[in-house]
Amino acid sequence: MASAAETEVPERNTAFDPFLKAKPKPTLAAPMAEPRRLRGHKATATCCIASVDRPGLVATSGEDGCVCWFDMRCKDVLFVMKVGDDPITSLCYKQGNEDIIYVSSGNEVKVFDVHLATSWKPLESYNYNKEEINQIVCNSKSAFVAAADDGGDVKIIDIRQKCLYKTLRAGHKMYSFFLGDNGKSSQVVLIQDLLCGTSPRDAHIRFWTLSSMSYDVGIPGAETRDNAGRCFNPAFIHAIAVPEVDMWEKLGRICVVARGDGGVDVIDIESELASTGSKSSLKTRRGSQSRSKGSVPSPDTEAQEENLRKKLHLDYSFGGHTTAVSCVAFSKFGEKGKYIISGGNDKAVKAWDWSRYFDDGQSSSKSDLLHLNINLSKKVNWLCTTPTDSENLVVCDTSKVVKAYTVV
């Protein structure tokens, strides 16, 4: 088993602060049809993350092995960090300390201090994954980093003790993580101590607690066989997203799912896990009993029906995507979490005013939930939003130029 690389941490150069050194140049917000183009990569841009502590600061990664920093107040790229020769697949900040950034490349997770610009040597390096890492996330307590790889393994790294905490694997041999045509093969997100991972081969999301308890949740249409015995191909899960910490109180523990059939699902995690528990307990006592026509619905049945009412499915019939959705995110601008932003292989980005559906007691028509549609010239690899009033939607498509749009 590999261990964290022992590296000498260089002394912080307080005289150099790349964020303070930048001299902003006034720029006008680009119209929707002409996004601002962020140039810095020499190959396809793969991922982007936006700073919360420094609104307008965006970090992007590319197949050129570089991380680029952009300040939306400035005309040009702030600086470029050369991580290596291999493509960078994912980025994430350390929660509560955005001076520390985690970068995945190949089967390795590297840790950098963005202020040590005179020497781009990693503070730490973790080589626990056996296959290429596709997604890394840091939990809200900044205690763990999860790294999901091509083989379906999720390595939980204790970043305080600098060691492997545990490995989470699929429940059966056909259970593998897959995202689809956007170049990523696995994704995980962390909600407090709850880990969510995609499982498209049976159209399920797996939830783990850090104590290794696991639950399976199926997206709508996940059943592969109907009452007549006919089989169907379920939609693959290409990406998942959950609200950030400061959105929990308003939005609760929900999950947004990007589907391979072009749909976007909003799932209430609490209801799903409660329903999963009810189904498990129901199976143990169901036996051969059947309910008569005049019988009163059981609490389990009522709970399942209530759970269905807490789901929202958005597809092409409501103005949605016509092909696979590659990524989803919650808006950080304006009223946080008001919009779900989705990007797809149909070369389109859509902003959904999803909360109206639940705020209006589901009386709103789903066709009224599409707030904005942006047509691109390339497929979408990744996107993120920033907590600013302009240039607040950043899109990495299959080109080397990152685009910034304004959503109002």
C-alpha positions in Angstrom: 0.0 0.0 0.0 1.4 3.4 -0.9 1.8 6.1 1.7 1.7 9.8 1.5 4.9 11.2 0.0 7.1 12.9 2.6 8.0 16.3 1.3 9.6 19.2 2.9 7.2 22.1 3.1 8.9 25.3 1.9 8.6 28.5 4.0 5.6 30.6 2.9 6.6 33.6 0.9 4.4 36.3 2.4 5.8 38.9 0.0 4.3 37.1 -2.9 0.5 36.8 -3.1 -0.7 36.1 -6.6 -4.2 37.2 -5.7 -3.1 40.6 -4.2 -0.5 41.2 -6.9 -3.0 41.1 -9.7 -4.0 44.6 -10.9 -7.6 44.5 -12.1 -8.4 46.0 -15.4 -12.0 47.1 -16.0 -13.9 44.8 -18.4 -17.5 44.9 -19.6 -19.7 41.9 -19.0 -20.0 40.0 -22.2 -23.4 39.6 -23.8 -24.9 36.1 -23.7 -24.2 35.5 -27.4 -20.6 36.4 -27.0 -19.1 34.9 -23.8 -15.8 36.1 -22.3 -13.1 33.7 -23.4 -10.5 32.7 -20.8 -7.2 31.6 -22.5 -4.4 29.8 -20.7 -4.6 26.1 -21.5 -2.8 24.5 -24.4 -5.1 21.5 -24.6 -8.8 20.7 -23.8 -10.1 22.2 -20.5 -11.4 19.4 -18.2 -12.6 20.9 -15.0 -13.3 24.2 -13.2 -13.9 25.3 -9.6 -14.9 28.8 -8.3 -13.7 30.4 -5.1 -16.2 31.2 -2.4 -13.8 33.3 -0.3 -12.6 35.3 -3.3 -15.6 35.9 -5.5 -14.7 36.0 -9.2 -11.6 33.8 -8.8 -11.8 30.6 -10.9 -9.3 27.7 -11.2 -9.4 25.5 -14.3 -7.5 22.3 -15.3 -6.7 20.8 -18.6 -5.3 17.9 -20.5 -2.0 19.9 -20.7 -1.3 19.0 -17.1 -1.8 22.6 -16.0 -4.0 24.5 -13.5 -4.9 28.1 -14.6 -6.2 30.8 -12.3 -8.4 33.6 -13.6 -9.7 36.7 -11.9 -12.8 38.0 -13.6 -11.6 41.6 -12.8 -8.5 41.0 -14.9 -8.1 40.6 -18.6 -5.5 37.8 -18.7 -4.8 34.6 -16.8 -3.3 35.3 -13.4 -0.8 32.5 -13.4 -0.4 28.9 -14.6 0.7 26.0 -12.4 2.4 23.1 -14.2 1.5 20.0 -12.3 2.9 17.4 -14.7 2.6 15.9 -18.2 -0.6 13.8 -17.5 -4.1 15.3 -17.9 -5.7 16.7 -14.8 -9.1 15.2 -14.2 -10.4 17.0 -11.1 -9.8 19.9 -8.7 -11.1 20.8 -5.3 -10.4 23.3 -2.6 -9.8 22.5 1.0 -13.0 23.4 2.8 -12.4 26.5 4.9 -8.9 27.2 3.5 -8.9 27.9 -0.2 -5.1 28.5 -0.1 -4.9 24.7 -0.3 -6.0 23.0 -3.5 -6.2 19.2 -4.3 -5.4 18.1 -7.8 -5.9 14.6 -9.3 -3.7 13.4 -12.2 -3.4 9.8 -13.2 -3.8 7.7 -10.1 -2.4 10.4 -7.8 -3.8 13.1 -5.6 -1.4 16.1 -5.1 -1.8 18.9 -2.6 -0.6 22.5 -3.3 -0.4 25.8 -1.5 -1.3 28.4 -4.1 0.9 31.0 -2.3 4.1 29.0 -2.9 4.3 30.2 -6.5 8.1 30.3 -6.5 8.1 26.5 -6.3 5.2 24.3 -7.6 6.2 21.3 -5.5 3.3 19.5 -3.8 3.0 19.6 -0.1 1.7 16.1 -0.1 1.1 13.3 -2.7 -1.2 10.3 -2.3 -1.0 7.2 -4.5 -3.6 5.0 -3.0 -5.8 4.5 -6.2 -4.8 1.7 -8.5 -6.5 3.2 -11.6 -7.0 6.7 -13.0 -8.8 9.1 -10.6 -11.8 10.8 -12.1 -13.2 12.9 -9.2 -12.0 14.2 -5.9 -13.9 16.0 -3.2 -13.2 17.3 0.3 -15.8 17.1 3.0 -17.1 20.1 4.9 -15.0 19.4 8.0 -11.8 19.3 6.0 -10.9 15.9 7.5 -11.2 13.6 4.5 -10.7 13.7 0.7 -12.5 11.1 -1.4 -11.0 9.9 -4.7 -13.1 7.8 -7.1 -11.3 5.9 -9.9 -12.0 4.0 -13.1 -12.0 0.7 -11.3 -15.0 1.7 -9.1 -13.0 2.1 -5.9 -13.4 5.2 -3.7 -10.3 5.9 -1.5 -11.0 7.9 1.6 -7.9 9.8 2.6 -7.5 11.2 6.1 -5.8 14.5 5.3 -5.1 15.3 9.0 -3.2 12.0 9.6 -2.0 11.9 6.0 -2.9 8.3 5.5 -5.5 6.1 3.9 -8.7 5.9 6.0 -10.6 3.2 4.1 -11.6 1.9 0.7 -15.2 1.8 -0.4 -16.1 -0.6 -3.1 -19.1 -1.6 -5.2 -21.6 -4.0 -3.6 -21.3 -6.6 -6.4 -19.0 -7.2 -9.3 -21.2 -5.5 -11.9 -21.3 -2.3 -9.8 -18.9 0.1 -11.4 -18.7 3.9 -11.5 -19.2 5.5 -14.9 -20.0 9.0 -16.1 -20.1 8.6 -19.9 -18.9 10.6 -22.8 -17.6 13.6 -20.9 -14.3 11.8 -20.3 -14.9 11.0 -16.7 -15.7 7.5 -15.4 -16.6 8.0 -11.8 -17.9 10.7 -9.5 -18.4 11.2 -5.8 -19.8 14.0 -3.6 -19.7 14.4 0.2 -22.5 15.8 2.4 -21.1 16.0 5.9 -20.2 12.4 6.6 -22.4 10.9 3.8 -20.7 9.9 0.5 -22.6 9.7 -2.7 -21.3 7.7 -5.7 -22.7 7.0 -9.1 -23.6 3.5 -10.3 -25.0 3.5 -13.8 -25.0 -0.1 -14.7 -28.1 -0.5 -12.7 -29.1 3.2 -12.7 -28.5 3.6 -9.0 -26.7 6.0 -6.7 -24.9 4.4 -3.8 -24.7 6.3 -0.5 -22.1 5.4 2.1 -21.5 6.6 5.6 -17.9 6.9 6.7 -18.6 3.9 9.0 -19.1 1.9 5.7 -22.9 1.5 5.9 -24.3 1.7 2.4 -27.6 2.3 0.7 -28.8 2.1 -2.9 -31.2 4.6 -4.4 -32.6 4.2 -7.9 -33.4 7.1 -10.2 -36.8 7.2 -11.9 -36.9 4.5 -14.5 -34.2 2.4 -12.8 -36.4 -0.7 -12.8 -35.1 -2.8 -15.8 -38.1 -5.1 -16.0 -41.8 -4.4 -16.1 -44.8 -6.6 -15.0 -44.9 -8.3 -18.3 -41.3 -9.4 -18.1 -40.0 -7.1 -20.7 -36.5 -5.6 -20.2 -35.4 -2.0 -20.6 -32.1 -0.3 -20.6 -32.0 2.2 -17.7 -30.5 5.6 -18.1 -26.8 5.8 -17.1 -25.9 8.3 -14.4 -23.3 10.8 -15.8 -22.9 13.2 -12.9 -24.3 14.1 -9.5 -24.3 17.4 -7.5 -25.3 18.4 -4.0 -25.7 21.8 -2.4 -22.8 23.4 -0.6 -22.7 23.9 3.2 -24.3 27.4 3.2 -27.3 26.1 1.2 -28.2 23.1 3.4 -30.5 25.1 5.7 -32.7 26.2 2.8 -32.4 23.4 0.3 -31.9 20.4 2.7 -30.1 17.3 1.7 -30.9 16.9 -1.9 -29.1 15.4 -4.9 -29.3 16.4 -8.6 -28.6 13.7 -11.1 -27.4 14.1 -14.7 -28.8 11.2 -16.8 -27.6 9.6 -20.0 -31.0 10.0 -21.6 -30.9 13.8 -21.3 -32.9 14.0 -18.1 -32.1 15.9 -14.9 -33.5 14.5 -11.7 -33.9 16.2 -8.3 -33.9 13.7 -5.4 -34.6 14.2 -1.7 -31.9 12.2 -0.1 -33.5 12.1 3.4 -36.7 10.7 1.8 -34.9 8.2 -0.3 -32.9 6.8 2.6 -36.0 6.6 4.7 -37.8 4.9 1.9 -34.9 2.5 1.4 -35.1 1.6 5.1 -38.9 1.1 4.9 -38.5 -1.2 1.9 -35.9 -3.3 3.6 -38.1 -3.7 6.7 -41.1 -4.4 4.6 -39.4 -7.2 2.7 -38.7 -9.0 6.0 -42.4 -9.2 6.9 -44.1 -9.2 3.6 -44.2 -13.0 3.1 -47.1 -14.1 0.9 -49.6 -11.6 2.2 -51.4 -9.4 -0.3 -53.5 -6.2 0.2 -57.2 -6.4 -0.4 -58.9 -3.8 -2.6 -60.6 -2.1 0.4 -57.6 -2.2 2.7 -56.0 1.0 4.1 -52.6 1.9 2.7 -49.8 1.0 5.1 -47.4 3.6 6.4 -44.7 2.2 4.1 -46.9 2.7 1.0 -47.8 6.2 2.1 -44.1 7.0 2.6 -43.2 5.7 -0.8 -46.0 7.8 -2.4 -44.8 10.9 -0.5 -41.3 10.2 -1.7 -42.5 10.2 -5.3 -44.0 13.6 -4.8 -40.6 14.9 -3.7 -38.9 14.0 -7.0 -38.6 16.2 -10.0 -37.7 15.0 -13.5 -36.8 17.5 -16.2 -36.3 16.2 -19.8 -36.6 17.3 -23.4 -40.4 17.6 -23.3 -39.9 20.6 -21.0 -37.2 22.2 -23.0 -34.4 20.0 -21.6 -31.4 18.3 -23.2 -31.8 16.0 -26.2 -28.7 13.9 -25.5 -26.7 12.9 -22.4 -26.3 15.4 -19.6 -22.6 15.5 -18.7 -22.6 17.7 -15.6 -24.9 19.6 -13.1 -24.3 22.3 -10.5 -26.2 24.6 -8.1 -26.0 28.3 -8.7 -23.9 30.3 -6.3 -25.0 33.7 -7.6 -28.0 35.7 -6.4 -30.2 33.6 -4.3 -27.9 30.6 -3.8 -29.3 27.3 -5.1 -32.2 28.9 -6.9 -31.1 27.5 -10.2 -29.8 24.1 -11.3 -27.3 24.5 -14.2 -26.9 21.5 -16.5 -24.6 21.0 -19.5 -24.9 18.3 -22.1 -23.5 16.5 -25.1 -26.1 18.3 -27.1 -23.8 21.4 -26.9 -26.2 23.2 -24.6 -26.2 24.7 -21.1 -29.5 25.2 -19.3 -30.5 27.0 -16.2 -33.5 25.5 -14.3 -35.6 27.5 -11.8 -36.3 24.2 -10.1 -37.3 25.5 -6.7 -40.5 27.1 -8.2 -41.9 23.6 -8.6 -41.8 22.9 -4.9 -42.4 26.5 -3.7 -45.7 26.6 -5.7 -46.8 23.2 -4.3 -46.1 21.5 -7.7 -48.8 23.7 -9.3 -46.2 25.2 -11.7 -45.9 23.7 -15.1 -42.5 22.0 -15.7 -42.3 23.8 -19.0 -42.1 27.1 -17.0 -39.0 26.0 -15.1 -36.4 26.5 -17.9 -35.0 29.9 -17.2 -32.2 30.0 -19.7 -30.8 28.1 -22.7 -27.3 28.6 -24.0 -26.3 27.0 -27.3 -22.6 26.2 -27.6 -20.4 25.0 -30.5 -18.8 22.1 -28.4 -19.9 19.4 -26.0 -19.7 20.4 -22.3 -17.0 18.8 -20.1 -17.6 20.6 -16.9 -19.1 23.8 -15.5 -19.3 25.8 -12.3 -20.9 29.0 -11.0 -19.4 32.0 -9.1 -21.0 34.2 -6.4 -20.8 37.3 -8.6 -23.4 39.3 -10.5 -21.7 39.0 -13.9 -19.6 36.4 -15.6 -21.0 34.0 -13.1 -21.2 30.8 -15.2 -18.0 29.2 -16.3 -18.0 26.4 -18.9 -15.3 24.0 -19.9 -16.2 22.5 -23.3 -14.1 20.2 -25.4 -11.9 23.1 -26.5 -8.9 24.7 -24.7 -10.7 28.0 -24.3 -12.9 28.4 -21.2 -16.1 30.5 -21.5 -17.7 32.7 -18.9 -21.4 33.7 -19.3 -23.6 36.1 -17.3 -26.8 34.6 -15.9 -29.3 37.0 -14.4 
